[in-house]
Amino acid sequence: MEQIPPARRVIRLFPDHGHHWPLWENSTPTWDVGYTTTPETYGLSGELAEDLAGWYAFWEEHCDPFEGWDTDENRQRWLRDREWVAERLRSEVDAFADVVFE
């Protein structure tokens, strides 16, 4: 079957323990990208890939899956960085995708 991307793809940005990239996309009947994606899936720059990895690593270090954030300061920093990373992601994929937070 031919792979035909949707007119406008949607990249979901959120971290999840066990997956080292906070990038997700739902497949469609004609576009099987799997569920988890990587910077290579979207042709992202090396700089943005490094920043996404750092943003994820900060979350993994400071946000316990059961206890939550270690400090509110770290949570606030992570949220600020999320806005910055998301804007950069949007600028790199603007031609073919939208970016949403989850």
N, C-alpha and C positions, 0 to 999 in steps of 0.2 A: 504494500500500500504506500502511496506517495505521501510524504510528510508535508502538510500544508499548514503553516502557522496561522493562527487567528489574525484578523485584521489588526488588532491591538492586543498585545500580550499583557499580562498582569504579573508583576514580580512582587511576591509577598516578602517583606523584610521583618524577620524576627529570629531570635536565637532559640535553640532548643538543645538540651544536653544530648550529647552523642552525635551531633552533626556539626562539623566544624565551619560550616558556612551558613550565615543567617539568610539564605536565599532559597525561595520556594516558588514553585509554579505548578499550577494544575494542568495536567494533560487534557487534551480534547480528543474526540474520535479521530481527528486527522493530524494531530500534533502530539506525539508521545515523547515528552521530555522527562518522563518520570515525575517524581514529586520533589525530590531534593535536587538543587542545582548548584553550580559552582561559578566562579567568575569567568571561567573559560566558556561556559554555556552562552554567556552574553558578550564575550569579547571585551571584558573590562580591562582597564589599564592595570599594570602591575602596581602602581601607587595606590589605586583604589582597592585592589585586592588585599594589599598589606594593611590598609586602614580598616577594611571590613574584618580581617583576621584579628587585628588589635582590639577592635570594638567588641567582638565576640569573646576574646580572651579575658577582657576586663569583666564582662558580664559573668563568665564562668568562674572567675576567681572570687568575685564579690557577691554573687547571688546564689545562695544555696537553694536547691530545688524544693526543700522542705521548710527551711527556716526563713527564706527570703533574703533581702539585702542585709549586708553586714552593717552599713551605716546609711542614713538618708543622704549624706553628702555624696557617697559613691553612686547612689541611685540617681541623684540629680545630675551628676557629671555624665553618667551613662546616657541619660535622656538628652542632655545637650549635645553630646557626641552623636547620638542617633540622628538628630536633625541635620547635623553637618554631613554625616555619611550618606543619609538619604538624599540630600540635595545633590551631592556629587554623583550618586548612583543615577538619579533622575536625569542629570545632564548627559551622562554617558549612554543611556538607553532611550532617550527621548524620541528617537526616530521610530522605535518599534514597540515600546512598552511603557506602561504606567507602573509606579511604585506605590505600594500601600503598606502601612504598618499593621501588625497584628500582635 
